[in-house]
Amino acid sequence: MAMTSSSHTHILGIPEAAAGVGLKPEHADDIFMGRRVDFFEIHAENYMGDGGPPHHLLQRIRRDYPLSVHGVGLSIGGAAPLDREHLVRLKHLITLYQPGLFSEHLAWSSHNKVFLNDLLPLPYNEISLARVCAHVSQVQDTIGMRMLLENPSTYVAFGATSMTEIEFLSAVAQRTGCGLLRDVNNVHVSAVNHGF
């Protein structure tokens, strides 16, 4: 994961132009032998349990490196209200490790308390926009920091769509003050699938 910013400020220890990688426990020995990256990204849901080896490793990493936390389970684009228990666990994780960045996918992944283990697309229209903005604002208010919203890879287009992905993401950012995380691979997948 590479990050650049037009701002000259650092984000909780993450330099303006930085290179980070996903934290994998199998690489722990290599990590502790020498500093080679600027920050580590973790998936929030992998650290929502109490204690144990995952937290032991993360505590050691956090002493020496900034963190970026990336969520995949909030279902920001879902029709249902956000899962309050998930938000409480996320807030605890954010408070405990003080990451420089928090990001989540623009997708939905749950229905009627069932987690679908996929990041599913949503139509880009005013109804979805209002719901996503409400969810993003709720997350930011709960965790006490600005979040980044990541563009999805989409495999289908909806007849109910009335705006482009760029228009939709821009509107969310303007209304909520969230940032955007542009996944270039996701842009490529969507471009191939939809012919743009």
Rosetta silent file (secondary structure, phi, psi, omega in degrees, C-alpha in Angstrom):
SEQUENCE: MAMTSSSHTHILGIPEAAAGVGLKPEHADDIFMGRRVDFFEIHAENYMGDGGPPHHLLQRIRRDYPLSVHGVGLSIGGAAPLDREHLVRLKHLITLYQPGLFSEHLAWSSHNKVFLNDLLPLPYNEISLARVCAHVSQVQDTIGMRMLLENPSTYVAFGATSMTEIEFLSAVAQRTGCGLLRDVNNVHVSAVNHGF
SCORE:     score description
SCORE:     0.000 S_00000001
   1 L     0.000  123.662  176.770    0.000    0.000    0.000 S_00000001
   2 E  -110.715  145.900 -178.642    1.483    3.323   -1.009 S_00000001
   3 E  -134.341  133.161  171.690    0.212    6.626    0.240 S_00000001
   4 L  -131.059  156.791 -178.131    0.851   10.123   -0.953 S_00000001
   5 L  -145.312  146.353  175.873   -0.676   13.361    0.184 S_00000001
   6 L   -80.893  -12.292  178.364   -0.642   16.930   -1.018 S_00000001
   7 L   -81.203  148.995  178.208   -0.483   18.012    2.611 S_00000001
   8 L   -93.305    4.767  179.246    2.896   18.491    4.252 S_00000001
   9 L   -87.050  155.990  175.369    1.633   17.213    7.592 S_00000001
  10 L   -96.745  148.395 -179.290    2.259   13.737    8.895 S_00000001
  11 E  -103.744   98.845  179.623   -0.670   11.550    9.951 S_00000001
  12 L    40.987   52.414  174.819    0.137   10.130   13.395 S_00000001
  13 L    92.965  -10.147  177.813    3.617    9.125   12.364 S_00000001
  14 E   -86.677  117.899 -177.679    2.887    8.161    8.753 S_00000001
  15 L   -61.630  162.195 -178.916    5.130   10.312    6.536 S_00000001
  16 L   -54.559  -47.695  175.047    3.716   12.425    3.708 S_00000001
  17 L  -116.016  114.651 -171.276    4.974    9.971    1.077 S_00000001
  18 E  -139.675  156.427  174.139    5.100    6.515    2.555 S_00000001
  19 E  -122.149  124.135  179.112    5.179    2.831    1.667 S_00000001
  20 E  -127.098  165.411  178.664    3.369    0.388    3.882 S_00000001
  21 E  -135.418  160.509  175.030    2.482   -3.299    3.763 S_00000001
  22 E   -70.804  135.702 -179.873   -0.152   -5.534    5.254 S_00000001
  23 L   -77.471  121.572  177.462    0.917   -7.033    8.571 S_00000001
  24 L  -122.172  126.155 -178.123    1.216  -10.829    8.360 S_00000001
  25 H   -55.244  -32.837 -178.299    2.228  -12.828   11.451 S_00000001
  26 H   -67.798  -11.359  178.806    4.429  -15.142    9.373 S_00000001
  27 H  -101.648    6.370 -174.321    6.664  -12.156    8.576 S_00000001
  28 H   -57.412  -44.679 -179.154    7.182  -11.112   12.206 S_00000001
  29 H   -59.971  -43.496  178.332   10.768  -12.381   12.450 S_00000001
  30 H   -63.505  -38.943 -179.442   11.772  -10.458    9.323 S_00000001
  31 H   -61.819  -45.806 -174.686   10.065   -7.325   10.615 S_00000001
  32 H   -77.144  -10.229  176.092   11.929   -7.363   13.914 S_00000001
  33 H   -80.240  -18.979  178.839   15.290   -7.935   12.202 S_00000001
  34 L   176.875  143.165 -178.475   15.188   -4.498   10.575 S_00000001
  35 L   -75.662  120.955 -177.268   12.939   -1.603    9.697 S_00000001
  36 L  -126.745   -9.766 -178.808   12.041   -1.760    5.998 S_00000001
  37 L  -132.427  166.473 -178.758    8.673   -0.022    5.653 S_00000001
  38 L   -86.566  -31.519  179.863    7.064    3.192    6.851 S_00000001
  39 E  -159.377  166.726  176.946    3.854    1.719    8.287 S_00000001
  40 E  -118.985  143.558  173.668    1.738   -1.440    8.522 S_00000001
  41 E  -105.018  137.776  174.363   -1.873   -1.970    7.542 S_00000001
  42 E  -124.341  155.038  171.310   -4.069   -4.363    9.492 S_00000001
  43 E   -88.722  124.463 -175.592   -7.621   -5.573    8.920 S_00000001
  44 H   -52.324  -44.505 -173.576   -9.717   -4.412   11.842 S_00000001
  45 H   -65.296  -20.772  177.438  -11.727   -7.606   12.060 S_00000001
  46 H   -75.401  -10.703 -175.218   -8.578   -9.703   12.642 S_00000001
  47 H  -126.339   23.902 -178.877   -7.950   -7.825   15.910 S_00000001
  48 L   -91.316   -4.400  173.583  -11.413   -7.513   17.419 S_00000001
  49 L   -81.589  169.356  179.727  -10.914  -10.429   19.795 S_00000001
  50 L   -91.988  125.222  170.981   -9.445   -9.982   23.267 S_00000001
  51 L    61.421 -159.492  178.107   -5.739  -10.616   23.756 S_00000001
  52 L    85.071 -179.878 -177.339   -3.825  -13.572   22.425 S_00000001
  53 H   -54.754  -40.243 -179.866   -1.024  -13.837   19.842 S_00000001
  54 H   -58.861  -42.656 -179.594   -2.545  -11.353   17.337 S_00000001
  55 H   -73.937  -33.292  177.078   -2.566   -8.560   19.926 S_00000001
  56 H   -60.255  -46.806  178.312    0.833   -9.515   21.316 S_00000001
  57 H   -63.770  -45.839 -177.069    2.344   -9.086   17.834 S_00000001
  58 H   -63.953  -36.911  176.658    0.409   -5.887   17.136 S_00000001
  59 H   -62.854  -41.245  177.475    1.513   -4.317   20.415 S_00000001
  60 H   -64.927  -43.911  179.432    5.155   -4.997   19.508 S_00000001
  61 H   -62.599  -45.507 -174.583    4.672   -3.598   16.002 S_00000001
  62 H   -63.818  -25.894  177.432    2.844   -0.503   17.253 S_00000001
  63 H   -64.063  -29.536 -173.954    5.777    0.434   19.521 S_00000001
  64 H  -113.792  -16.477 -173.664    7.983    0.926   16.435 S_00000001
  65 L  -134.112  147.410  168.512    5.638    1.590   13.502 S_00000001
  66 L   -71.481  159.658 -179.384    2.575    3.667   12.672 S_00000001
  67 E  -123.047  151.239  166.735   -0.564    1.744   11.739 S_00000001
  68 E  -122.170  127.511 -179.722   -3.328    1.984    9.179 S_00000001
  69 E  -104.910  127.779 -179.022   -6.501    0.087   10.075 S_00000001
  70 E  -119.787  123.991 -179.827   -8.663   -1.167    7.217 S_00000001
  71 E   -98.960  150.642  177.070  -12.143   -2.526    7.844 S_00000001
  72 L  -130.815    5.457 -172.369  -14.084   -4.949    5.703 S_00000001
  73 L  -123.493    8.355 -178.088  -17.132   -5.664    7.864 S_00000001
  74 L   -76.219  -23.952 -177.688  -19.049   -2.451    8.539 S_00000001
  75 L    59.051   51.041 -177.478  -21.353   -2.839    5.534 S_00000001
  76 L   -54.440  -35.883 -177.939  -21.300    0.938    4.949 S_00000001
  77 L   -91.856    4.845 -177.433  -23.508    0.580    1.862 S_00000001
  78 L   -72.722  156.507 -179.766  -26.007   -1.780    3.452 S_00000001
  79 L   -75.663  -26.150 -177.631  -29.692   -0.981    3.830 S_00000001
  80 L   -81.829  159.786  173.051  -29.741   -1.956    7.511 S_00000001
  81 L   -59.868  154.913  177.459  -28.415    0.192   10.363 S_00000001
  82 L   -63.264  147.888  178.736  -24.762   -0.340   11.210 S_00000001
  83 L   -71.455  111.749 -175.816  -24.029   -3.126   13.692 S_00000001
  84 H   -63.952  -36.313  179.156  -23.542   -1.300   17.008 S_00000001
  85 H   -65.756  -38.833  176.736  -21.519   -4.141   18.547 S_00000001
  86 H   -62.937  -43.077  178.740  -19.133   -4.058   15.586 S_00000001
  87 H   -62.325  -39.556  178.205  -18.779   -0.282   16.017 S_00000001
  88 H   -63.248  -44.648  178.433  -17.994   -0.695   19.727 S_00000001
  89 H   -64.192  -39.048  178.161  -15.280   -3.252   18.936 S_00000001
  90 H   -64.435  -44.784  179.050  -13.885   -0.967   16.217 S_00000001
  91 H   -60.414  -41.395  178.277  -13.795    2.024   18.558 S_00000001
  92 H   -60.406  -44.100  179.476  -11.963   -0.070   21.161 S_00000001
  93 H   -62.478  -45.616  179.777   -9.371   -1.111   18.556 S_00000001
  94 H   -62.823  -44.575  179.855   -8.893    2.484   17.364 S_00000001
  95 H   -63.731  -41.308 -177.030   -8.554    3.763   20.933 S_00000001
  96 H   -67.210  -43.241 -171.301   -6.097    1.016   21.859 S_00000001
  97 H  -108.162   -8.156  175.450   -3.733    1.346   18.881 S_00000001
  98 L    46.024   62.047 -179.557   -4.227    4.966   17.734 S_00000001
  99 L   -69.790  157.167  175.085   -3.771    4.344   13.988 S_00000001
 100 L   -74.947  -29.587 -177.494   -2.846    7.138   11.638 S_00000001
 101 E  -138.577  148.109  168.755   -5.553    6.067    9.193 S_00000001
 102 E  -132.051  131.019  179.440   -8.815    4.145    9.213 S_00000001
 103 E  -133.649  159.317  179.717  -10.453    3.019    5.973 S_00000001
 104 E  -151.543  151.842 -179.206  -13.449    0.935    4.967 S_00000001
 105 E   -76.950  144.322  167.706  -14.914   -0.288    1.669 S_00000001
 106 L   -80.694   94.578 -176.353  -17.899    1.299   -0.042 S_00000001
 107 L  -167.633  173.450  168.605  -19.886   -1.924   -0.105 S_00000001
 108 E  -125.058  148.872 -172.350  -22.408   -3.970    1.781 S_00000001
 109 E  -146.431   10.326  178.904  -21.608   -7.340    3.279 S_00000001
 110 E  -145.292  155.284  178.002  -24.393   -8.291    5.665 S_00000001
 111 E  -154.456  126.544 -179.557  -28.133   -8.880    5.624 S_00000001
 112 L    50.310   48.958  177.432  -30.440   -9.749    8.531 S_00000001
 113 L    67.644    9.862  176.912  -27.483  -10.315   10.883 S_00000001
 114 E  -103.746  123.712  177.588  -25.847  -12.707    8.376 S_00000001
 115 E   -86.871  125.253 -172.130  -22.319  -11.779    7.273 S_00000001
 116 E   -90.757   -4.732  176.425  -21.933  -12.667    3.588 S_00000001
 117 E    56.823   37.034  174.980  -18.112  -12.649    3.477 S_00000001
 118 E  -152.989  157.505  178.285  -18.055  -10.547    0.313 S_00000001
 119 E  -104.609   99.897 -170.942  -17.934   -6.857   -0.560 S_00000001
 120 E   -96.024  147.311 -176.223  -21.054   -6.335   -2.636 S_00000001
 121 L   -77.890  169.700  177.853  -21.834   -3.295   -4.819 S_00000001
 122 L  -138.348  157.865  177.069  -24.686   -0.831   -4.442 S_00000001
 123 L   -72.020  143.925  177.100  -26.541    1.451   -6.831 S_00000001
 124 L   -94.355   95.535  179.056  -25.223    4.997   -7.062 S_00000001
 125 L  -149.527  178.843 -175.386  -28.332    7.103   -6.486 S_00000001
 126 H   -64.674  -33.796  179.574  -29.748    9.574   -3.975 S_00000001
 127 H   -65.830  -49.237  177.947  -31.210    6.853   -1.732 S_00000001
 128 H   -63.393  -39.565 -178.689  -27.855    5.054   -1.413 S_00000001
 129 H   -60.930  -46.065  179.507  -26.049    8.378   -1.064 S_00000001
 130 H   -61.965  -42.772 -178.961  -28.164    9.455    1.911 S_00000001
 131 H   -66.749  -45.923 -179.829  -27.708    6.069    3.603 S_00000001
 132 H   -63.452  -42.186  179.369  -23.936    5.915    3.007 S_00000001
 133 H   -61.953  -42.276  177.994  -23.479    9.485    4.258 S_00000001
 134 H   -62.373  -42.770 -179.957  -25.425    8.688    7.434 S_00000001
 135 H   -66.292  -44.536  179.029  -23.325    5.550    7.991 S_00000001
 136 H   -61.320  -44.255  179.027  -20.010    7.334    7.352 S_00000001
 137 H   -62.423  -40.884  178.233  -20.965   10.130    9.745 S_00000001
 138 H   -62.015  -43.193  178.671  -21.966    7.583   12.388 S_00000001
 139 H   -62.662  -49.051 -178.053  -18.618    5.781   12.052 S_00000001
 140 H   -61.968  -40.927  177.734  -16.602    9.008   12.244 S_00000001
 141 H   -64.176  -39.114 -177.316  -18.579   10.203   15.285 S_00000001
 142 H   -70.686  -47.430 -174.588  -18.123    6.829   16.996 S_00000001
 143 H   -86.698  -13.313  175.821  -14.399    6.334   16.410 S_00000001
 144 L    74.253   26.750  176.089  -13.485   10.001   16.810 S_00000001
 145 L  -152.670  161.973  177.305  -11.450   10.295   13.623 S_00000001
 146 L   -72.190  137.401  176.837  -11.847   10.907    9.924 S_00000001
 147 L  -106.167  159.758  173.204  -12.278    7.755    7.887 S_00000001
 148 E  -107.514  137.002  179.074  -11.273    7.020    4.323 S_00000001
 149 E  -105.875  123.517 -176.964  -13.821    5.395    2.017 S_00000001
 150 E   -93.841  134.342  175.721  -12.378    2.952   -0.526 S_00000001
 151 L   -64.086  143.498 -179.281  -13.827    2.564   -3.994 S_00000001
 152 L   -88.763  167.568  163.034  -15.130   -0.942   -4.720 S_00000001
 153 L   -96.730  131.568 -176.191  -14.513   -3.302   -7.581 S_00000001
 154 L  -119.241  143.592 -176.874  -17.875   -3.879   -9.234 S_00000001
 155 L  -110.791  -19.596  178.722  -19.032   -6.756  -11.380 S_00000001
 156 L  -133.648  155.323  173.059  -22.566   -5.602  -12.149 S_00000001
 157 L  -111.428  148.623 -177.281  -24.229   -2.252  -12.776 S_00000001
 158 L  -101.184  140.163  174.729  -27.629   -1.407  -11.359 S_00000001
 159 L   -62.811  -26.026 -178.667  -30.552   -0.028  -13.344 S_00000001
 160 L   -80.202   -1.896  179.645  -31.284    2.202  -10.346 S_00000001
 161 L   -71.131  132.887 -179.078  -27.912    3.968  -10.710 S_00000001
 162 L  -127.320    4.399  177.556  -28.273    7.658  -11.541 S_00000001
 163 L  -146.926  161.601  178.067  -24.725    8.963  -11.013 S_00000001
 164 L   -77.119  164.275  176.072  -21.172    7.865  -11.700 S_00000001
 165 H   -59.659  -39.863  179.934  -18.947    6.347   -9.045 S_00000001
 166 H   -63.703  -43.830  177.816  -16.837    9.520   -9.078 S_00000001
 167 H   -62.859  -41.124 -179.019  -19.909   11.701   -8.538 S_00000001
 168 H   -64.335  -51.276 -179.153  -21.102    9.409   -5.749 S_00000001
 169 H   -63.018  -39.941  178.551  -17.760    9.301   -3.917 S_00000001
 170 H   -61.897  -42.077  179.840  -17.269   13.059   -4.321 S_00000001
 171 H   -65.352  -41.298  177.696  -20.700   13.719   -2.844 S_00000001
 172 H   -60.722  -46.487 -179.020  -20.024   11.437    0.140 S_00000001
 173 H   -62.970  -41.997 -179.530  -16.709   13.192    0.818 S_00000001
 174 H   -66.712  -40.913 -176.478  -18.263   16.647    0.527 S_00000001
 175 H   -76.701  -30.804 -173.427  -21.224   15.856    2.778 S_00000001
 176 H  -108.970  -18.536 -175.158  -19.362   13.944    5.496 S_00000001
 177 L    80.152    7.126  177.960  -15.800   15.282    5.397 S_00000001
 178 L   -71.380  163.259  173.577  -14.441   11.750    4.976 S_00000001
 179 E   -95.513  175.863  179.019  -11.385   11.096    2.865 S_00000001
 180 E  -122.435  138.800  174.621  -11.131    8.769   -0.108 S_00000001
 181 E  -113.718  111.188 -176.325   -8.852    5.792   -0.576 S_00000001
 182 L   -92.489  114.509  176.011   -8.473    5.039   -4.273 S_00000001
 183 L   -92.985  109.207 -174.803   -7.714    1.383   -4.965 S_00000001
 184 H   -65.011  -37.177  177.440   -6.209    1.339   -8.470 S_00000001
 185 H   -61.895  -41.561  178.701   -6.777   -2.403   -8.866 S_00000001
 186 H   -63.497  -37.713  176.449  -10.469   -1.921   -8.079 S_00000001
 187 H   -61.625  -44.787 -178.982  -10.665    0.836  -10.716 S_00000001
 188 H   -61.771  -46.363 -179.356   -9.100   -1.536  -13.255 S_00000001
 189 H   -60.051  -46.424 -179.529  -11.491   -4.386  -12.427 S_00000001
 190 H   -64.902  -39.610 -179.920  -14.509   -2.098  -12.709 S_00000001
 191 H   -62.610  -42.843  178.385  -13.199   -0.554  -15.935 S_00000001
 192 H   -64.993  -44.059 -176.686  -12.776   -3.980  -17.542 S_00000001
 193 H   -68.962  -31.315 -174.000  -16.185   -5.152  -16.351 S_00000001
 194 H  -112.913    1.900  172.905  -18.052   -2.012  -17.420 S_00000001
 195 L    70.580   38.752  174.074  -16.053   -0.936  -20.456 S_00000001
 196 L  -120.410    0.000    0.000  -14.727    2.456  -19.368 S_00000001
